[in-house]
Amino acid sequence: MTGPARGVVCGSTLSKTVSALEKTGYVSIPKGHLGKRPRTWAALGLTGRRALARRPAAPAEIAVTARRAATEADSGCG
């Protein structure tokens, strides 16, 4: 069995990456329900908004942080 296609992120990797970004303050992760279904949203956090206001290159920096976190996380799916 092969790994995921390029550009596809496994749920566990996405979760670990978003958690790492949340710890840095780049994003906030509100959770709730839509009807009876649990939902998780991601929103730019205060640190992320400040970084974006200071530096237009901030999204690229956030992407680097996300890639680093994903590399450190389990890179395989299932």
C-alpha positions as CSV (number, residue, x, y, z in Angstrom):
1,M,0.0,0.0,0.0
2,T,1.3,3.5,-0.8
3,G,1.1,6.7,1.1
4,P,-1.3,9.5,0.5
5,A,-1.2,11.5,-2.8
6,R,0.9,14.6,-2.9
7,G,-1.0,17.5,-1.3
8,V,-3.3,15.1,0.7
9,V,-2.9,15.3,4.5
10,C,-4.0,12.5,6.8
11,G,-6.3,13.4,9.6
12,S,-3.8,12.7,12.3
13,T,-1.1,14.8,10.6
14,L,-3.5,17.7,10.1
15,S,-4.5,17.4,13.8
16,K,-0.9,17.5,15.0
17,T,0.0,20.4,12.7
18,V,-3.0,22.5,13.6
19,S,-2.3,21.8,17.3
20,A,1.3,22.9,16.9
21,L,0.1,26.1,15.2
22,E,-2.4,26.6,18.0
23,K,0.4,26.3,20.6
24,T,2.3,29.1,18.9
25,G,-0.8,31.3,18.8
26,Y,-1.0,31.5,15.0
27,V,-4.4,29.9,15.0
28,S,-7.3,29.3,17.4
29,I,-9.3,26.1,17.2
30,P,-12.9,26.6,18.4
31,K,-14.9,23.4,18.6
32,G,-18.7,22.9,18.7
33,H,-21.6,21.2,17.0
34,L,-23.5,21.8,13.8
35,G,-26.7,20.1,14.6
36,K,-25.7,16.9,16.2
37,R,-22.4,16.6,14.4
38,P,-19.2,17.7,16.1
39,R,-17.2,20.3,14.2
40,T,-13.8,21.9,14.5
41,W,-13.0,25.3,13.0
42,A,-9.7,27.0,12.5
43,A,-9.3,30.8,12.8
44,L,-6.3,33.1,12.6
45,G,-5.2,33.7,16.2
46,L,-3.9,37.0,17.7
47,T,-0.3,36.1,17.0
48,G,-1.2,35.1,13.5
49,R,-3.1,38.4,12.9
50,R,-0.3,40.4,14.4
51,A,2.3,38.6,12.2
52,L,0.2,39.2,9.1
53,A,-0.2,42.9,9.9
54,R,3.6,43.3,10.5
55,R,4.7,41.2,7.6
56,P,2.9,40.4,4.4
57,A,5.2,37.4,4.1
58,A,3.6,35.9,7.3
59,P,1.5,33.4,5.5
60,A,4.7,31.9,4.0
61,E,6.2,31.8,7.5
62,I,3.1,30.1,8.9
63,A,3.3,27.5,6.0
64,V,7.0,26.8,7.0
65,T,5.9,26.4,10.6
66,A,3.2,24.0,9.5
67,R,5.5,22.0,7.3
68,R,8.1,21.7,10.1
69,A,5.4,20.5,12.5
70,A,4.1,18.0,9.9
71,T,7.6,16.7,9.3
72,E,8.0,16.2,13.1
73,A,4.6,14.5,13.3
74,D,3.8,11.0,12.0
75,S,4.3,11.3,8.3
76,G,2.4,8.1,7.4
77,C,-1.3,7.5,7.2
78,G,-3.1,4.6,8.7
